[in-house]
Amino acid sequence: MRRILGALGAVPPLLVLLVLLLWPGQGAWAAAPAFTLPALPYPANALEPAIDATTMTIHHDRHHQAYVDNLNAAVARDPALKGLSLEDLLARASKATAAVRNNAGGHWNHSFFWASLTRPGQGGEPSEELQEALVRDFGSIEQFRSAFRAAGLARFGSGWVWLITDSEGKLEVNSTPNQDNPLMDLVPGGGTPLLANDVWEHAYYLKYQNRRADYLDAWWSLVDWSVVSDRYSAR
């Protein structure tokens, strides 16, 4: 760039400005990242005591940011991925590199997770429509919660536990390893996600250490049932 500027020494200033704007990686026309980190929809301490502020800050500002940064880098390396949405990337996960699959999943999963939570005690109850579906497919609300908790405890290592609707509208609980999710074409029995809990240790270890069961139990106080109910209505 220095040599270019030297060669432009005798060129009119407006032309120099145009060159700087058009030069790759320079000026207002530099390519923006394909994906960005969404802000938390509440302060980092809003979910205490169930999830502490330090965990939330590290989880969002470092872990989620890393997924976004790594996804942008992976997409930039493959011209065929230019312009694809996050959902497009998930739908073709079976054909993606590990970097795209893991980081696209990490970005989508965390964005979905933050939006599913609210301050303790402010999440309300499932809509009447959703309650009826939970009773229909699990027997009772309590049996649904037990199935969800059991799936979270049974996930070996890192992963997620989900409430989804399948292609026929039936509610199901399942779990996925790592950053996989039910929207990926390689996940058996995929469906439309309604609710998710993150059971990676970075989501709870500072407060709960190895007590994943305690984290899963406390987490229910944070679920924003209005959001989950809206997702069910829009399925």
Secondary structure as a PSIPRED ss2 file (coil, helix, strand):
# PSIPRED VFORMAT (PSIPRED V4.0)

   1 M C   1.000  0.000  0.000
   2 R H   0.000  1.000  0.000
   3 R H   0.000  1.000  0.000
   4 I H   0.000  1.000  0.000
   5 L H   0.000  1.000  0.000
   6 G H   0.000  1.000  0.000
   7 A H   0.000  1.000  0.000
   8 L C   1.000  0.000  0.000
   9 G C   1.000  0.000  0.000
  10 A C   1.000  0.000  0.000
  11 V C   1.000  0.000  0.000
  12 P C   1.000  0.000  0.000
  13 P H   0.000  1.000  0.000
  14 L H   0.000  1.000  0.000
  15 L H   0.000  1.000  0.000
  16 V H   0.000  1.000  0.000
  17 L H   0.000  1.000  0.000
  18 L H   0.000  1.000  0.000
  19 V H   0.000  1.000  0.000
  20 L H   0.000  1.000  0.000
  21 L H   0.000  1.000  0.000
  22 L H   0.000  1.000  0.000
  23 W C   1.000  0.000  0.000
  24 P C   1.000  0.000  0.000
  25 G C   1.000  0.000  0.000
  26 Q C   1.000  0.000  0.000
  27 G C   1.000  0.000  0.000
  28 A C   1.000  0.000  0.000
  29 W C   1.000  0.000  0.000
  30 A C   1.000  0.000  0.000
  31 A C   1.000  0.000  0.000
  32 A C   1.000  0.000  0.000
  33 P C   1.000  0.000  0.000
  34 A C   1.000  0.000  0.000
  35 F C   1.000  0.000  0.000
  36 T C   1.000  0.000  0.000
  37 L C   1.000  0.000  0.000
  38 P C   1.000  0.000  0.000
  39 A C   1.000  0.000  0.000
  40 L C   1.000  0.000  0.000
  41 P C   1.000  0.000  0.000
  42 Y C   1.000  0.000  0.000
  43 P C   1.000  0.000  0.000
  44 A C   1.000  0.000  0.000
  45 N C   1.000  0.000  0.000
  46 A C   1.000  0.000  0.000
  47 L C   1.000  0.000  0.000
  48 E C   1.000  0.000  0.000
  49 P C   1.000  0.000  0.000
  50 A C   1.000  0.000  0.000
  51 I C   1.000  0.000  0.000
  52 D C   1.000  0.000  0.000
  53 A H   0.000  1.000  0.000
  54 T H   0.000  1.000  0.000
  55 T H   0.000  1.000  0.000
  56 M H   0.000  1.000  0.000
  57 T H   0.000  1.000  0.000
  58 I H   0.000  1.000  0.000
  59 H H   0.000  1.000  0.000
  60 H H   0.000  1.000  0.000
  61 D H   0.000  1.000  0.000
  62 R H   0.000  1.000  0.000
  63 H H   0.000  1.000  0.000
  64 H H   0.000  1.000  0.000
  65 Q H   0.000  1.000  0.000
  66 A H   0.000  1.000  0.000
  67 Y H   0.000  1.000  0.000
  68 V H   0.000  1.000  0.000
  69 D H   0.000  1.000  0.000
  70 N H   0.000  1.000  0.000
  71 L H   0.000  1.000  0.000
  72 N H   0.000  1.000  0.000
  73 A H   0.000  1.000  0.000
  74 A H   0.000  1.000  0.000
  75 V H   0.000  1.000  0.000
  76 A H   0.000  1.000  0.000
  77 R C   1.000  0.000  0.000
  78 D C   1.000  0.000  0.000
  79 P H   0.000  1.000  0.000
  80 A H   0.000  1.000  0.000
  81 L H   0.000  1.000  0.000
  82 K C   1.000  0.000  0.000
  83 G C   1.000  0.000  0.000
  84 L C   1.000  0.000  0.000
  85 S C   1.000  0.000  0.000
  86 L H   0.000  1.000  0.000
  87 E H   0.000  1.000  0.000
  88 D H   0.000  1.000  0.000
  89 L H   0.000  1.000  0.000
  90 L H   0.000  1.000  0.000
  91 A H   0.000  1.000  0.000
  92 R C   1.000  0.000  0.000
  93 A H   0.000  1.000  0.000
  94 S H   0.000  1.000  0.000
  95 K H   0.000  1.000  0.000
  96 A C   1.000  0.000  0.000
  97 T C   1.000  0.000  0.000
  98 A H   0.000  1.000  0.000
  99 A H   0.000  1.000  0.000
 100 V H   0.000  1.000  0.000
 101 R H   0.000  1.000  0.000
 102 N H   0.000  1.000  0.000
 103 N H   0.000  1.000  0.000
 104 A H   0.000  1.000  0.000
 105 G H   0.000  1.000  0.000
 106 G H   0.000  1.000  0.000
 107 H H   0.000  1.000  0.000
 108 W H   0.000  1.000  0.000
 109 N H   0.000  1.000  0.000
 110 H H   0.000  1.000  0.000
 111 S H   0.000  1.000  0.000
 112 F H   0.000  1.000  0.000
 113 F H   0.000  1.000  0.000
 114 W H   0.000  1.000  0.000
 115 A H   0.000  1.000  0.000
 116 S C   1.000  0.000  0.000
 117 L E   0.000  0.000  1.000
 118 T C   1.000  0.000  0.000
 119 R C   1.000  0.000  0.000
 120 P C   1.000  0.000  0.000
 121 G C   1.000  0.000  0.000
 122 Q C   1.000  0.000  0.000
 123 G C   1.000  0.000  0.000
 124 G C   1.000  0.000  0.000
 125 E C   1.000  0.000  0.000
 126 P C   1.000  0.000  0.000
 127 S C   1.000  0.000  0.000
 128 E H   0.000  1.000  0.000
 129 E H   0.000  1.000  0.000
 130 L H   0.000  1.000  0.000
 131 Q H   0.000  1.000  0.000
 132 E H   0.000  1.000  0.000
 133 A H   0.000  1.000  0.000
 134 L H   0.000  1.000  0.000
 135 V H   0.000  1.000  0.000
 136 R H   0.000  1.000  0.000
 137 D H   0.000  1.000  0.000
 138 F H   0.000  1.000  0.000
 139 G C   1.000  0.000  0.000
 140 S C   1.000  0.000  0.000
 141 I H   0.000  1.000  0.000
 142 E H   0.000  1.000  0.000
 143 Q H   0.000  1.000  0.000
 144 F H   0.000  1.000  0.000
 145 R H   0.000  1.000  0.000
 146 S H   0.000  1.000  0.000
 147 A H   0.000  1.000  0.000
 148 F H   0.000  1.000  0.000
 149 R H   0.000  1.000  0.000
 150 A H   0.000  1.000  0.000
 151 A H   0.000  1.000  0.000
 152 G H   0.000  1.000  0.000
 153 L H   0.000  1.000  0.000
 154 A H   0.000  1.000  0.000
 155 R C   1.000  0.000  0.000
 156 F C   1.000  0.000  0.000
 157 G C   1.000  0.000  0.000
 158 S C   1.000  0.000  0.000
 159 G E   0.000  0.000  1.000
 160 W E   0.000  0.000  1.000
 161 V E   0.000  0.000  1.000
 162 W E   0.000  0.000  1.000
 163 L E   0.000  0.000  1.000
 164 I E   0.000  0.000  1.000
 165 T E   0.000  0.000  1.000
 166 D C   1.000  0.000  0.000
 167 S C   1.000  0.000  0.000
 168 E C   1.000  0.000  0.000
 169 G C   1.000  0.000  0.000
 170 K C   1.000  0.000  0.000
 171 L E   0.000  0.000  1.000
 172 E E   0.000  0.000  1.000
 173 V E   0.000  0.000  1.000
 174 N E   0.000  0.000  1.000
 175 S E   0.000  0.000  1.000
 176 T E   0.000  0.000  1.000
 177 P E   0.000  0.000  1.000
 178 N C   1.000  0.000  0.000
 179 Q C   1.000  0.000  0.000
 180 D C   1.000  0.000  0.000
 181 N C   1.000  0.000  0.000
 182 P C   1.000  0.000  0.000
 183 L C   1.000  0.000  0.000
 184 M C   1.000  0.000  0.000
 185 D C   1.000  0.000  0.000
 186 L C   1.000  0.000  0.000
 187 V C   1.000  0.000  0.000
 188 P C   1.000  0.000  0.000
 189 G C   1.000  0.000  0.000
 190 G C   1.000  0.000  0.000
 191 G C   1.000  0.000  0.000
 192 T E   0.000  0.000  1.000
 193 P E   0.000  0.000  1.000
 194 L E   0.000  0.000  1.000
 195 L E   0.000  0.000  1.000
 196 A E   0.000  0.000  1.000
 197 N E   0.000  0.000  1.000
 198 D E   0.000  0.000  1.000
 199 V C   1.000  0.000  0.000
 200 W C   1.000  0.000  0.000
 201 E H   0.000  1.000  0.000
 202 H H   0.000  1.000  0.000
 203 A H   0.000  1.000  0.000
 204 Y C   1.000  0.000  0.000
 205 Y H   0.000  1.000  0.000
 206 L H   0.000  1.000  0.000
 207 K H   0.000  1.000  0.000
 208 Y H   0.000  1.000  0.000
 209 Q C   1.000  0.000  0.000
 210 N C   1.000  0.000  0.000
 211 R C   1.000  0.000  0.000
 212 R H   0.000  1.000  0.000
 213 A H   0.000  1.000  0.000
 214 D H   0.000  1.000  0.000
 215 Y H   0.000  1.000  0.000
 216 L H   0.000  1.000  0.000
 217 D H   0.000  1.000  0.000
 218 A H   0.000  1.000  0.000
 219 W H   0.000  1.000  0.000
 220 W H   0.000  1.000  0.000
 221 S H   0.000  1.000  0.000
 222 L H   0.000  1.000  0.000
 223 V E   0.000  0.000  1.000
 224 D C   1.000  0.000  0.000
 225 W H   0.000  1.000  0.000
 226 S H   0.000  1.000  0.000
 227 V H   0.000  1.000  0.000
 228 V H   0.000  1.000  0.000
 229 S H   0.000  1.000  0.000
 230 D H   0.000  1.000  0.000
 231 R H   0.000  1.000  0.000
 232 Y H   0.000  1.000  0.000
 233 S H   0.000  1.000  0.000
 234 A C   1.000  0.000  0.000
 235 R C   1.000  0.000  0.000
